[in-house]
Amino acid sequence: MRSHPLVSSTSNLLNEDKFYKVSLVRRLHEDNLNSITDLALLGAGDLLIVQLWIRSCERVIDKGIKSLFHADRKICKTLSVLDVCYMPKITNAAIFTITSAAKALTDLSRGFCDEVTDAAVQMLMDRPNHNSSQL
């Protein structure tokens, strides 16, 4: 079975009750994802997503990030690119969860996350096999 990147609008697909319909998605990106919630991310963890842009999702907090990467979810093995920029409610705890669970992660964008401190950035730098030009 061949996976296809999502080419239509994802706004309707990201409702909690519709997330199962995107099982073939490998890249999830839409400029208007600000309606995503923590509950919607729970369903994304079981998808083989390689690239995920949830930038500016103001309703996502650390709890949503933890549910996305909880207990060997499929996304932990496949996700290589993640953009969590402009998410004011995520903290160092979310960054720690991402970096410890996402084994294939090579590119993490986390700019303008006001609650993320230098300690999280240092953890990124200390990550085994990190490439500072990518993370």
N, C-alpha and C positions, 0 to 999 in steps of 0.2 A: 504494500500500500504506500503510495507516494503522498507526502505531506505538502500542503500548499500554504504559502503565507496568506494571512488574512488580507483581503483586498477591499472588502466592503466595510462600511461603518461598524465599529465595534460598540458603539454606545448602547445599542439594544441588546447585544450579546452579553454584556457584563452585568446584567441584572442577576441577582442571586439564583433565580429559578431557571435561567437560560444558559448558564455557564457551560453545562454539559454539552451543548450544541457545538462548541468550538474545539472538539477533540482532535481535529487535524491541524490546528494552528501551530506553527513553529515560531512565528514572530507576531507579537501582539503590540500594536502601536496605533495610537489615535491621538490627535491633538486635543480632543475634548473628552478626556477620561476623568474629569474631575468629579463625576458622580460615582466612581468606584468606591465601594465600602470594604471594610474588613471581611465581611461575610462573602463578598464576591471573590476575594483573593483565596478563600478557603478552597473553592472549586478549582482554581487555577493550578494548585499544587500537584494535581494528578495529571496534568497535561505535559507533553514533551516539548515545552516551550524553550527555545534557544535564546530568543531576544525578547525582553519585556520592558516597555517604557510605561511607567506609571507616574511620570512627572506631573507635579501640581495636583496630585490627588489629596486634597486637604482633609478628606474624611478618613483616610487611612492612618492608623496609629501603629505603635509597636506590636500590638496584638494581631493585627492583620498580617504583618511581615512574619511573625512567628507561625501563624497558621499556614502561610504559604510554604514555608520551609520545614514544617513539622515532620519529624520521624520518617526519614528516608522517602519523602515524596518523590515522584518522578522528576519534578522540576529541579531537584537538588543535583541530579546527575547530568542534566542537559543544559541548564541555563548558563550561557556564557556572557551575555550582555544584559545589564540591568541599569535603568535610569530611575532614580528616586529623587531627583532634584526638585527643589521648591515644595518640599513636603514638611511643613512646619511642626508637625506633631510626632515625627519619628525622632528617636534619640540614639545614643550610643548603643543601647540594647538591641535595636533593630539592625544596626550595622554589624554588631558582634554576631547576631543570628545569621545574617546573610553570609558573612565571610566564613563562618564555621560550617555552615550547611551546604552552601552552593559550591560543590567540588570543582565544577568546570568553569567557574566564573573567571573571566579575563578582563572584563571592562565594567567598572562600577562608577556611575556618575551620581554624585551625592551633593552637588553644590547647592548652596542656599538652604540648607537644612539647619536652622538656627540652633537646635538642641544637640547637634552632633559636634563633639569637641575634638581637641587634638588627640585625646586618648584613642578615639576610634580611628583616626587617621594613622596613628602609630601602629595600631593593630593591623591595619591594611598593609603597612610597610613591613611588618614582621611576619606576615603570612608566608608560609613555605612556597617556594617557586613563584613569588610575586614578580611582576614586572612593573616598576614604578611609572613607566610611561603609559601603562594601560589602566592601572587602578588609581 
